[in-house]
Amino acid sequence: MAVSDLIVELETAGEPDRGTDAKIALLFGWQRRVEAAGGATKSRKVFWLHPKTGENRLPAFTYSVDAALELVDLVSPKSYGGVSWATDSKGVTCTVKVSEGAYSHAATPALAICVAALKLKKSEGNLEDEANVDQ
């Protein structure tokens, strides 16, 4: 999936999605490790490792404003910004602007912050548009 496609996916999403969280994590350097467990259940356990701290968790980027801000911090540690929203007959639209980046729009503040983080990273040349973000 191209980065541009992921941005469109976030802009058109109506709610948080763990599959999208995984795609974002892969783009931002999280490592996914899978351990297979033997026995009758043949289960597996998935670990997500933070690119800088090694912490074992997959943040809920599309749900949590705090988690979405982690992405912004990875791209631009000394950033600033704002969030606004408008409600009309079509629902809620949130708008985010981070530092000197473009305005980003989505259905929730967390989704809009994720869009802004992806746009910032892409504009700084830190992200290839055709990056492989499939799970």
Contact map, one row per residue, 1 for C-alpha under 8 A:
111011000000000000000000000000000000000000000000000000000000000000000000000000000000000000000000000000000000000000000000000000000111110
111111000000000000000000000000000000000000000000000000000000000000000000000000000000000000000000000000000000000000000000000000001111100
111111100000000000000000000000000000000000000000000000000000000000000000000000000000000000000000000000000000000000000100010000111110100
011111110000000000000000000000000000000000000000000000000000000000000000000000000000000000000000000000000000000000000000000000001000000
111111111000000000000000000000000000000000000000000000000000000000000000000000000000000000000000000000000000000000000000000000000000000
111111111100000000000000000000000000000000000000000000000000000000000000000000000000000000000000000000000000000000000000000000000000000
001111111110000000000000000000000000000000000000000000000000000000000000000000000000000000000000000000000000000000100110000000000000000
000111111111000000000000000000000000000000000000000000000000000000000000000000000000000000000000000000000000000000000000000000000000000
000011111111100000000000000000000000000000000000000000000000000000000000000000000000000000000000000000000000000000000000000000000000000
000001111111100000000000000000000000000000000000000000000000000000000000000000000000000000000000000000000100001101100000000000000000000
000000111111100000000000000000000000000000000000000000000000000000000000000000000000000000000000000000001110001100100000000000000000000
000000011111110000000000000000000000000000000000000000000000000000000000000000000000000000000000000000000110000000000000000000000000000
000000001111111100000000000000000000000000000000000000000000000000000000000000000000000000000000000000000110001000000000000000000000000
000000000001111100000000000000000000000000000000000000000000000000000000000000000000000000000000000000000011000000000000000000000000000
000000000000111110000000000000000000000000000000000000000000011000000000000000000000000000000000000000000011000000000000000000000000000
000000000000111111010000000000000000000000000000000000000000011000000000000000000000000000000000000000000000001000000000000000000000000
000000000000001111111000000000000000000000000000000000000000011000000000000000000000000000000000000000000000000000000000000000000000000
000000000000000111111100000000000000000000000000000000000001010000000000000000000000000000000000000000000000000000000000000000000000000
000000000000000011111110000000000000000000000000000000000000000000000000000000000000000000000000000000000000000000000000000000000000000
000000000000000111111111000000000000000000000000000000000000010000000000000000000000000000000000000000000000000000000000000000000000000
000000000000000011111111100000000000000000000000000000000111110000000000000000000000000000000000000000000000000000000000000000000000000
000000000000000001111111110000000000000000000000000000000100000000000000000000000000000000000000000000000000000000000000000000000000001
000000000000000000111111111000000000000000000000000000000000000000000000000000000000000000000000000000000000000000000000000000000000111
000000000000000000011111111100000000000000000000000000000000100000000000000000000000000000000000000000000000000000000000000000000000100
000000000000000000001111111111100000000000000000000000000100000000000000000000000000000000000000000000000000000000000000000000000000000
000000000000000000000111111111110000000000000000000000000000000000000000000000000000000000000000000000000000000000000000000000000000100
000000000000000000000011111111000000000000000000000000000000000000000000000000000000000000000000000000000000000000000000000000100011100
000000000000000000000001111111000000000000000000001000000000000000000010010000000000000000000000000000000000000000000000000000000000000
000000000000000000000000111111100000000000000000011000000000000000000000000000000000000000000000000000000000000000000000000000000000000
000000000000000000000000111111110000000000000001111000000000000000000000000000000000000000000000000000000000000000000000000000000000000
000000000000000000000000110011111000000000000001111000000000000000000000000000000000000000000000000000000000000000000000000000000000000
000000000000000000000000010001111100000000000111100000000000000000000000000000000000000000000000000000000000000000000000000000000000000
000000000000000000000000000000111110000000000111100000000000000000000000000000000000000000000000000000000000000000000000000000000000000
000000000000000000000000000000011111000000011110000000000000000000000000000000000000000000000000000000000000000000000000000000000000000
000000000000000000000000000000001111100000011100000000000000000000000000000000000000000000000000000000000000000000000000000000000000000
000000000000000000000000000000000111110001111000000000000000000000000000000000000000000000000000000000000000000000000000000000000000000
000000000000000000000000000000000011111011111000000000000000000000000000000000000000000000000000000000000000000000000000000000000000000
000000000000000000000000000000000001111111100000000000000000000000000000000000000000000000000000000000000000000000000000000000000000000
000000000000000000000000000000000000111111000000000000000000000000000000000000000000000000000000000000000000000000000000000000000000000
000000000000000000000000000000000000011111000000000000000000000000000000000000000000000000000000000000000000000000000000000000000000000
000000000000000000000000000000000000111111100000000000000000000000000000000000000000000000000000000000000000000000000000000000000000000
000000000000000000000000000000000001111111110000000000000000000000000000000000000000000000000000000000000000000000000000000000000000000
000000000000000000000000000000000001110011111000000000000000000000000000000000000000000000000000000000000000000000000000000000000000000
000000000000000000000000000000000111100001111100000000000000000000000000000000000000000000000000000000000000000000000000000000000000000
000000000000000000000000000000000111100000111110000000000000000000000000000000000000000000000000000000000000000000000000000000000000000
000000000000000000000000000000011110000000011111000000000000000000000000000000000000000000000000000000000000000000000000000000000000000
000000000000000000000000000000011100000000001111100000011000000000000000000000000000000000000000000000000000000000000000000000000000000
000000000000000000000000000001111000000000000111110000111100000000000000000000000000000000000000000000000000000000000000000000000000000
000000000000000000000000000001111000000000000011111011111100000000000000000000000000000000000000000000000000000000000000000000000000000
000000000000000000000000000011100000000000000001111111111000000000000000000000000000000000000000000000000000000000000000000000000000000
000000000000000000000000000111100000000000000000111111000000000000000000000000000000000000000000000000000000000000000000000000000000000
000000000000000000000000000000000000000000000000011111000000000000000000000000000000000000000000000000000000000000000000000000000000000
000000000000000000000000000000000000000000000000111111100000000000000000000000000000000000000000000000000000000000000000000000000000000
000000000000000000000000000000000000000000000000111111110000000000000000000000000000000000000000000000000000000000000000000000000000000
000000000000000000000000000000000000000000000001110011111000000000000000000000000000000000000000000000000000000000000000000000000000000
000000000000000000000000000000000000000000000011110001111100000000000000000000000000000000000000000000000000000000000000000000000000000
000000000000000000000000000000000000000000000011110000111110000000000000000000000000000000000000000000000000000000000000000000000000000
000000000000000000001100100000000000000000000001100000011111000000000000000000000000000000000000000000000000000000000000000000000000000
000000000000000000001000000000000000000000000000000000001111100000100000000000000000000000000000000000000000000000000000000000000000000
000000000000000001001000000000000000000000000000000000000111111100110000000000000000000000000000000000000000000000000000000000000000000
000000000000000000001001000000000000000000000000000000000011111111110000000000000000000000000000000000000000011001000000000000000000000
000000000000001111011000000000000000000000000000000000000001111110110000000000000000000000000000000000000000011001000000000000000000000
000000000000001110000000000000000000000000000000000000000001111110100000000000000000000000000000000000000000011000000000000000000000000
000000000000000000000000000000000000000000000000000000000001111111110000000000000000000000000000000000000000010000000000000000000000000
000000000000000000000000000000000000000000000000000000000000111111111000000000000000000000000000000000000000110010000000000000000000000
000000000000000000000000000000000000000000000000000000000000100111111100000000000000000000000000000000000000000000000000000000000000000
000000000000000000000000000000000000000000000000000000000011111111111110000000000000000000000000000000000000010000000000000000000000000
000000000000000000000000000000000000000000000000000000000001110111111111000000000000000000000000000000000000011011000000000000000000000
000000000000000000000000000000000000000000000000000000000000000011111111100000000000000000000000000000000000000011000000000000000000000
000000000000000000000000000000000000000000000000000000000000000001111111110000000000000000000000000000000000000000000000000000000000000
000000000000000000000000000100000000000000000000000000000000000000111111111000000000000000000000000000000000000001001000000000000000000
000000000000000000000000000000000000000000000000000000000000000000011111111110100000000000000000000000000000000011011000000000000000000
000000000000000000000000000000000000000000000000000000000000000000001111111111100000000000000000000000000000000000000000000000000000000
000000000000000000000000000100000000000000000000000000000000000000000111111110000000000000000000000000000000000000000000000000000000000
000000000000000000000000000000000000000000000000000000000000000000000011111110000000000000000000000000000000000000001001100000000000000
000000000000000000000000000000000000000000000000000000000000000000000001111111100000000000000000000000000000000000000000000000000000000
000000000000000000000000000000000000000000000000000000000000000000000001111111100000000000000000000000000000000000000000000000000000000
000000000000000000000000000000000000000000000000000000000000000000000000100111110000000000000000000000000000000000000000000000000000000
000000000000000000000000000000000000000000000000000000000000000000000001100111111000000000000000011000000000000000000000000000000000000
000000000000000000000000000000000000000000000000000000000000000000000000000001111100000000000000011000000000000000000000000000000000000
000000000000000000000000000000000000000000000000000000000000000000000000000000111110000000000001111000000000000000000000000000000000000
000000000000000000000000000000000000000000000000000000000000000000000000000000011111000000000001110000000000000000000000000000000000000
000000000000000000000000000000000000000000000000000000000000000000000000000000001111100000000111100000000000100000000000000000000000000
000000000000000000000000000000000000000000000000000000000000000000000000000000000111110000000111000000000000000000000000000000000000000
000000000000000000000000000000000000000000000000000000000000000000000000000000000011111000011110000000000000000000000000000000000000000
000000000000000000000000000000000000000000000000000000000000000000000000000000000001111100011100000000000000000000000000000000000000000
000000000000000000000000000000000000000000000000000000000000000000000000000000000000111111111000000000000000000000000000000000000000000
000000000000000000000000000000000000000000000000000000000000000000000000000000000000011111110000000000000000000000000000000000000000000
000000000000000000000000000000000000000000000000000000000000000000000000000000000000001111100000000000000000000000000000000000000000000
000000000000000000000000000000000000000000000000000000000000000000000000000000000000001111110000000000000000000000000000000000000000000
000000000000000000000000000000000000000000000000000000000000000000000000000000000000001111111000000000000000000000000000000000000000000
000000000000000000000000000000000000000000000000000000000000000000000000000000000000111101111100000000000011000000000000000000000000000
000000000000000000000000000000000000000000000000000000000000000000000000000000000000111000111110000000001111000000000000000000000000000
000000000000000000000000000000000000000000000000000000000000000000000000000000000011110000011111000000001111100100000000000000000000000
000000000000000000000000000000000000000000000000000000000000000000000000000000000011100000001111100000111100100100000000000000000000000
000000000000000000000000000000000000000000000000000000000000000000000000000000001111000000000111110000111000100110010000000000000000000
000000000000000000000000000000000000000000000000000000000000000000000000000000001110000000000011111111110000000000010000000000000000000
000000000000000000000000000000000000000000000000000000000000000000000000000000111100000000000001111111100000000000010000000000000000000
000000000000000000000000000000000000000000000000000000000000000000000000000000111000000000000000111110000000000000000000000000000000000
000000000000000000000000000000000000000000000000000000000000000000000000000000000000000000000000111111000000000000000000000000000000000
000000000000000000000000000000000000000000000000000000000000000000000000000000000000000000000000111111100000000000010011000000000000000
000000000000000000000000000000000000000000000000000000000000000000000000000000000000000000000000110111110000000000010010000000000000000
000000000000000000000000000000000000000000000000000000000000000000000000000000000000000000000011110011111000000000010000000000000000000
000000000000000000000000000000000000000000000000000000000000000000000000000000000000000000000011100001111100000110110000000000000000000
000000000010000000000000000000000000000000000000000000000000000000000000000000000000000000001111000000111110000100100000000000000000000
000000000111100000000000000000000000000000000000000000000000000000000000000000000000000000001110000000011111101100100000000000000000000
000000000011111000000000000000000000000000000000000000000000000000000000000000000000000000011100000000001111101100000000000000000000000
000000000000011000000000000000000000000000000000000000000000000000000000000000000000000000011100000000000111111100000000000000000000000
000000000000000000000000000000000000000000000000000000000000000010000000000000000010000000000111000000000111111110000000000000000000000
000000000000000000000000000000000000000000000000000000000000111110110000000000000000000000000000000000000001111111000000000000000000000
000000000110100100000000000000000000000000000000000000000000111000010000000000000000000000000000000000000111111111100000000000000000000
000000000110000000000000000000000000000000000000000000000000000000000000000000000000000000000111000000011111111111110000000000000000000
000000000000000000000000000000000000000000000000000000000000000010011001000000000000000000000001000000010000111111111000000000000000000
000000000100000000000000000000000000000000000000000000000000110000011011000000000000000000000000000000000000011111111100000000000000000
000000100110000000000000000000000000000000000000000000000000000000000000000000000000000000000000000000011100001111111110000000000000000
000000000000000000000000000000000000000000000000000000000000000000000001000000000000000000000001110011110000000111111111000000000000000
000000000000000000000000000000000000000000000000000000000000000000000011001000000000000000000000000000000000000011111111100000000000000
001000100000000000000000000000000000000000000000000000000000000000000000000000000000000000000000000000000000000001111111110000000000000
000000100000000000000000000000000000000000000000000000000000000000000000000000000000000000000000000011000000000000111111111000000000000
000000000000000000000000000000000000000000000000000000000000000000000000001000000000000000000000000010000000000000011111111100000000000
000000000000000000000000000000000000000000000000000000000000000000000000001000000000000000000000000000000000000000001111111111100000000
001000000000000000000000000000000000000000000000000000000000000000000000000000000000000000000000000000000000000000000111111111111000000
000000000000000000000000000000000000000000000000000000000000000000000000000000000000000000000000000000000000000000000011111111000000000
000000000000000000000000000000000000000000000000000000000000000000000000000000000000000000000000000000000000000000000001111111100000000
000000000000000000000000000000000000000000000000000000000000000000000000000000000000000000000000000000000000000000000000111111110000000
000000000000000000000000000000000000000000000000000000000000000000000000000000000000000000000000000000000000000000000000111111110000000
001000000000000000000000001000000000000000000000000000000000000000000000000000000000000000000000000000000000000000000000110111111010000
001000000000000000000000000000000000000000000000000000000000000000000000000000000000000000000000000000000000000000000000010011111110000
011100000000000000000000000000000000000000000000000000000000000000000000000000000000000000000000000000000000000000000000010000111110000
111000000000000000000000000000000000000000000000000000000000000000000000000000000000000000000000000000000000000000000000000000011111000
111000000000000000000000001000000000000000000000000000000000000000000000000000000000000000000000000000000000000000000000000000111111100
110000000000000000000000001000000000000000000000000000000000000000000000000000000000000000000000000000000000000000000000000000000111110
111000000000000000000011011000000000000000000000000000000000000000000000000000000000000000000000000000000000000000000000000000000011111
100000000000000000000010000000000000000000000000000000000000000000000000000000000000000000000000000000000000000000000000000000000001111
000000000000000000000110000000000000000000000000000000000000000000000000000000000000000000000000000000000000000000000000000000000000111
